[in-house]
Amino acid sequence: MTDVASAMLKIISPIAEDLAALDQAVRDDLQSDIKLIKKISDYIVSAGGKRMRPIVLMLIARALGYQGKEHIFLATMLEYIHTASLLHDDVVDESDLRRGKPTASFKWGNSAAILVGDFMYSRAFQLMVKTENLRICEIVSSAVNRISEGEVIQLLNIHDTTVDEARYFDVIERKTGVLFEAGARMASIVAGASSEFEEKMATYALSLGRAFQIIDDILDYVGTPQTIGKNLGGDLKEGKMTMPLIYTLKKCSKSDADLIKRAIAGQEYDLDKIIRIIFDYGAIEACKNAAREEVKKGLNALECLSPSNYKNSLIELLTLTVDRDS
């Protein structure tokens, strides 16, 4: 077991029973008498995943003193939305590998992946309505809307070398941060927390989401297919301007910049050369520092919580996000 896996087991230990209930709920609720839906749903669930968003929701709810079970219901809904977005992402990005396994779109085709993603979105909305809580309905519907906007903005940014940090953060907040934030807000609501505590938890979640995505974008250049579960250099091949490239373009020579711009434009692709350029100009360390700044913001937001094992896990999760290799 890797150090990261061991650290993650420690982080989730206070909510081990909650996570087991979540896994069972996901398996039970995604059943359908339509064979293709069941086949793809079972395939996606069996592929595993970090369950990061449900973990954040459940840890925050418990850290705020919640003793009930409704947070598991909300975490299940959140996981469906996240999984649906991944199914659609893989189609848009033409990805053939996810979590070390062939993507649903590669295995069954784009049409099947999109439609099963729609099924998961609709299942999430069914659960949302069952809450009979207008505030939660507002949070979830707004989150899905912002995710969709983020996808469109990212599509418009493809092959665009003028994308700067502001535009980059706009996309990752919509695509990654928004579901972390939604989980934090729902956890605060179910725990009966004040609006002040809800805003603090939302700040924590957004910081975690931003740090998580920054490190993901770093790993696309410095990880391995075995550890990150997808092909190295995928963002570059898709023409995406992520933080390592944004930082490098601000610092590098004209010849190096031209090489990167040609790669983003889809004209020339030399991953090894571009990785060397990224390292030469200190982009990886600069990006890690940006992620560490997000960690500081998140830690400050957690200061309002009383001491508990749940709070400790939230702190460790934030730290692990920057130190992980997968």
N, C-alpha and C positions, 0 to 999 in steps of 0.2 A: 504493500500500500504506500502511495506517495505521501510526502509531508502535507500536501494540499488536501488530499483525500482524508487524511487523519485529522487535520484541523477542521475540516468540514463536518466530520462525524461529531467532533466535540461541540461545534457550534449548534448543530441541530438536536443534540441530546436532550435539552430541556423540552423540546416539542416532538419527541420521537413518536409518541402516541398520536398526536395530532397529524403528523405526516403519514403515518400508517392509515389513519382514517381517510385522509385526502386521497391517497393512492387507491384505496378501495372504492371511494366515491367516484373517482375518475373512471375506473374500470367498469363499474356498474352503470353509470349514467350515460356512457357513450355507446351503449348497445343499440342496435337497430335491426329491424327485420330485413333491411336492404343489405345484401351480402357484401357489396363493394364498400359501403360505408363501414361496416363492421370490420372488414379485412384491413382497410387502411387505418382505421382508428386503433385497432389492436396493434398494428405495426408501429404506429407513432408512439403509443404508450410504452410498448416493449423496448423502444429505443432509449428510454430513460430520459435524462435531462437533469439540469441542476435544480429545478423547482425553485429558483431564486425568488420569484415574485410571491408565490404562496408562503415561502419561508419568512420573508420580510413581514408580510401581513400577519402571520400567526405569532411571530415573535413580538411584534409591536402590540398586538391585542393583549397578549399575556403580560408584557412589560407594563401595560397600563392597568393591570389588575383584573382583566376579564377572566371569568371562570367558566363561561358557558361553552357551547359547541357551534354557535352560528358562524364563527370565523372560519370553520372548516368548509362550510357551505360557500362562503364568499371566496375563499381561496380556490375552491374547485372552479368556480365561475371565472376567476382570473386566469387560471391555467388553461381553460378552453380558449379564451381570447388570445392568449400568448401563442398557443399551438396553432390556432387558425392563422394568425399573422405570419408564423413561420412557413406554413404551407404555401401561402400566397407569395411570401418573400422568395422562396426557392423557385417558383415559377418565373417571377419577374427577373430574378438574378440568373436564371438558367443554371442553377446549382445542381450538381449531381451527387454531392456528398453532404450529409448533415449528421453530426454526432457519430462520425465514423462509419455510417451506413448509407447506402444509396437513398436519395431523397424519394419521397412519394411521387413527385412529378417525374423523376427519372424512371421509377419502377412501374408506374401505372399511367403516366402521361399527364400533361398539363390540365386537361379538362377535369379529370378525376380529382387531382389535387386541389384545384380551385373549388370544385363543388363540395368536397368533403370539408374544406376550410370554411365554406359558407355554412355547412351543417353545424360545425363547431361554434361558429358565431351565433347561429340561431339557438343552439342549445344553451349558450351562455345567456342570451337574452331571455330564454324561458326561466332560467334560474333567477335572473335579475328581477323579473316580474313577481316571482314568488316571494321575494323579500317584502313586498308591499311597502317599501321605504322609498319615498320620492327622492330623497337626497342621494341614496345609493344609486338609484336609476339615473340620476343626473350625472353622477361621477362616472359611472360605467359608460353611458352613451357618449359623454364628452370625451372620454379616453379613447374610445374606438374611433370617433370622428378625428381626433388629433393624430392618431396612428395613421389613418388613411391620408390625411394631409401630409404627414411626414413622408409617406411613401411617394406621393406625387412630387413633393419638393425634391426628394432624393433623385427621382427620375429626371427631373429638370436639370439637376446638377451633374448628371452623368456626362463625362468627357469635357467638363468645364473646369479649366485650370485656374479660373479667377475665384473659385470658392475660397472664402477666408474663414477664420475661426468663428466669427459670429454666425455665418451660414451653417457651418459644421455643427455648432452647438444647437442651433435651431432644429436641425434634423435629428440629432441624437436625443434631444429632450422629447421630441414628439414620438420617435420610434422606440426608444428604450426607456427613457425616464418616466414617461407618462403612466405606464402600468405600475411601476414601483410606487409612484405618487398616489395612484388610485388605490393601491393596496393599503398604503399608509393611512389614507383618509378613511377608507372603509373600516379599517381596524380601530381607528380612533372613534368612529361613530358607534360601532358595536360595543365598544368599551365604555361609552358614555363620557368620553373625555371632553374637556372644554375646547373652544375654538383655538385658544392659544396653544394647547398641547397638539391639536390637530395640525396647525401650521408648522410647529417644530418637527413633527413626525414627517410631514410632507417635505420639509427642507432636507431632512436626513435621507429620505427615499430618493429624492432627485439627485442629491450628491452621490449616493451610491450608484444610481443608474448612470450618471455621467462618468464616474470613475470606471465602472464596469465596461462601458463602451469604449472608452479611451484605451484601456488595457486590451480589449478585444481587437482593436485596430492595430495596436502594437504587435500582438501575437500573429497577426496576418503576415507579418514580415519576419518575426524572430522565432515563432513557434515551429512545430513539426506537424504534419498531417496526423500522426499518431496521437499527439497530445491535444490538439485543438479540434480534431474530428472533422476537418474539412481541408481542402487543398490550400497550400500556402500561396500567397500572392493573389488570392481571389478578388480582393477589392481593386487592386491595380488592373487586373485583367478585365474587370467590369467597368473600368473608367471612373472609379470612385475616388474623390479627393478626401482622404482621411487625415487626421492630425499629423502623423509622421511625414506625409508629403507636404502638407501645408507649411509645417515648420521648416522642412528642408528647402522648399522653394524660396523662403525668405532669406536664407543664409548662403545658398550654394552659388557656384560660378554659373555664368551664362551657358556654358557648354553642358554642364550637368543639368541645369534647369531645362534646357532644350530636350535632353534625353527623356526626362520625366514627363514633360509636356507631350512629347510624341507618343509615349506609352499610354498616357491618359486619353489621348485622342484616338488610340487604337491603331497607330501607324507603325509603331516599333515596340516590341516587348522583350526586354532583357531583365528579368527579375533579379538575377545575381548582381548585375551591375548596379541596379537601383538600390538594392539592399546595402551594398557597399557605400553608396553615396549617402544614404540615410544615416548609416553609422558614422561616416566621416564627419558629418556636420552636427553630430550630437543630438539628432532628432529623437532617438529612443529615450535617452535620459530626460530630455526636455518634456516629452510626453508623460513620462512617469512622474515628473515633478508636477505637471498639471493635474494628474490623477491624485497625487498626494495633497494638493490644495483642496480638492473636493473632499478628501478624507477629513481634513481639518474642519471644513464646514459641517460635515456630517457629525463629527464628534462633538462639536459645540452644540449642535441641535439636541443631542442626547442628554445633555447635562440636566435637563428638567426632570428626567426620570429618576425614580427612587432606585437604590441599589437592588439588583436581583440577578439571577442567572440569565434571565431573558435579556436584560440590558447588556450584560457581559457578552452574550452571543451577538447582539447587534453591533457592538464595538468590534468584536473579532471578525465579524463578517465584512465590515467596512475595510479593515486592515488587510484581510485576506484577498480582497478584490484586487488590490494593487500588487500583492506578492504572488499571485497565482501564475501557473504556466499552462492553463487549459481553460 
